[in-house]
Amino acid sequence: MKCLYVGKGHIKNRITNHFYSKDFSENMLVYFTYYSLPNRLSKYYEQLILDIFNIPFNKSENKGLSNLCMYFTQNEVDWKWEALKAN
C-alpha cells in the first residue's frame, strides 16, 4: 500500500471531505489510518513526512522523493477488516 495523502484535522470530517473531493479511483481500494497527536506535533510530523516522502495528493507542500509504502498480505488485510466490522 502506497501512502497517498498525509494531513491533520478532525479525522471523521477530514476523511468525509477527502472522500468527496479527491479522486482516488485509480487506486482501487483506499484505506485510512490515523494517529492522534497534539496539534504542534502533528504539524511537525506532517511536514517531516512531506520533506522526505513523495505523497501524491499533497501537491503544494510535497518536496520528498522516496515512496512511503507498507506491505500487507491479503490475509492481514482481511483480518483487520473483519476485526473492524466486529467492533
C-alpha positions, -999 to 999 in steps of 0.1 A, spaced: 0 0 0 14 33 -10 8 64 11 -13 88 -10 -20 116 14 -9 129 49 -28 156 68 -41 168 101 -75 177 114 -107 162 128 -105 127 114 -141 120 106 -146 153 89 -113 150 71 -120 116 57 -155 125 46 -142 156 29 -115 138 11 -139 110 0 -160 136 -19 -132 160 -30 -102 138 -41 -102 113 -69 -88 80 -55 -104 60 -83 -71 49 -99 -61 34 -66 -90 10 -64 -92 4 -26 -82 31 -2 -75 25 35 -74 53 60 -52 52 92 -47 78 118 -27 85 149 -39 111 174 -13 138 183 -13 173 198 -16 200 171 20 212 173 34 177 169 10 168 141 22 199 121 58 189 127 53 152 117 32 162 87 60 185 73 87 159 81 69 132 61 63 156 32 100 166 32 112 130 30 84 112 10 66 118 -23 30 118 -12 9 122 -44 -22 140 -30 -1 166 -11 9 185 -42 18 220 -29 39 211 1 54 179 -12 92 180 -16 102 144 -8 113 119 -33 110 85 -16 79 63 -16 62 57 17 48 21 15 35 -6 38 32 -42 26 4 -64 38 -6 -99 28 -42 -104 17 -48 -124 49 -36 -95 71 -59 -70 52 -89 -94 55 -82 -100 92 -80 -63 100 -113 -57 81 -131 -85 100 -118 -71 133 -131 -36 125 -165 -50 114 -168 -69 147 -163 -36 168 
